[in-house]
Amino acid sequence: MSTSNKSQMFRKKRLNKIISTKIGPFAAFVILILILASCTTVNKDKATLVLSISSPFQAKTLLPNIDMTPVDYDISGTGPGGAAFSFTSAQPPVMASNLEPGVWNITANAKNAAGTVIAMGEQHTNLYPGQSQTLNMTVSPVEGYGTVDITMYWSPDDTYDPSVTAQLVPDTGAPIDLGFVIATEGTATYTGTNIPTGYHTLVVQLLDGGELTLGAVEVVRVIEGQTTSGTFDFYDINIAEASIQVNIIPVMNDPIAVTMSGQIAEFGVGGFMTVEASVPPETGNVTYVWYINGNALATGASYTTPSDLFVGVYRLDVVAFTADGSRAGSATHTFRVLNLAPVDVTLEWDPNTEPDLAGYNIYWGYASGDYTFSADVGNQTTYTVTDLIPGMTYYYAATAYDTDDLESDYSDEVVYIVPII
């Protein structure tokens, strides 16, 4: 009998059940299309300027209190010899006829419903008599500087020597350190009036006696001449002996909808979890950065937490930026590491009846079909797996082997989540 045939005769062994458990000890933008059409000229020595504006899109995150939706446009041009035109239009295209040939400077300002200019653009073109040409003009949010106003609250009884460290991290360039002022116990404030426009990652951390008690991350957008405000409530923080309580500030309505999968709410000391981040397919390529309590630890779509975390509460944040930095988003998950005793689990299975049966192998691990651990248990039909971590999920399977060391296929897999008691 060949090895392969004999192995096929060795029937699949079934792991029946676990019989006992024992506890051991944007920028938003619009495109203006300017068409100089000779067919619409009144005078063949003049030119006509046709302007049309496409619909803009608006991305949201932690924003200043201003409407960034254009409702009308101030369009103007200056040309040779002091020639000029201007229009205010809610629905382009608009037309300027009988323009003098030569170099023209065209400007467009987009205004919201309140009449505030929220985007602008400027372009030059050279008009020729009787000719038509197309000029593409980008109108984007006004560049410059805005104000960031951040307030942090915590219980004064939870700290004895509080301080705050914070940074605004742009997509490119050096981070901006934010100097928070603690004028009242339990309250820290920062107001910066010279913050460059665009998207930033805001990282804030509350320390007590120089030790980190809690940190948080938000995506912030700064708009020219506007104030972006935010509030952090740190009423549940790490107090003595690394007892951590985390206040969750979900970031779910950002321009990019970032989601997590694979989270675990609680597990014992020595446990870990692997978390995947994702965005809608139409978003395109993004860069992920992972933080625990405000400390940047890794990049990439997947992250595995350290297995040596101390007892306490942790906030896991992931930030996603598009390649050009025009859109961003974030997601968060809070988890707890508990000081729990390891758990023992006893497995039992039905015996095989082959006359050349030599014994059984037990396999287990943290993922289905991927077994990190194994044990040769001989001919016994029970086996106790010890020192399992509460809150973790384990996958078990068994095989049988004969006197020629031919091993059967895996039995049906058993999944067991170690309870937290």
JOVEN-V984949 format. One record per helix or strand. SS is the DSSP state (~ for helix, > for strand). FROM is the first residue (numbers start at 0). LEN is the number of residues. If there is no record, write none. Layout:
SS_FROM_LEN / SS_FROM_LEN
This chain:
~_2_7 / >_16_7 / >_28_8 / ~_37_3 / >_46_7 / >_61_1 / >_71_7 / ~_79_3 / >_83_6 / >_93_6 / >_101_10 / >_116_11 / >_132_9 / >_144_10 / ~_155_3 / >_161_9 / >_175_2 / >_180_4 / >_186_10 / >_197_11 / >_210_12 / >_226_8 / >_238_1 / >_242_1 / >_258_3 / >_265_3 / >_273_5 / ~_280_3 / >_285_7 / >_294_5 / >_301_3 / >_311_11 / >_327_11 / >_342_6 / >_356_9 / >_366_1 / >_369_1 / >_372_6 / >_381_7 / >_392_10 / >_406_1 / >_413_4
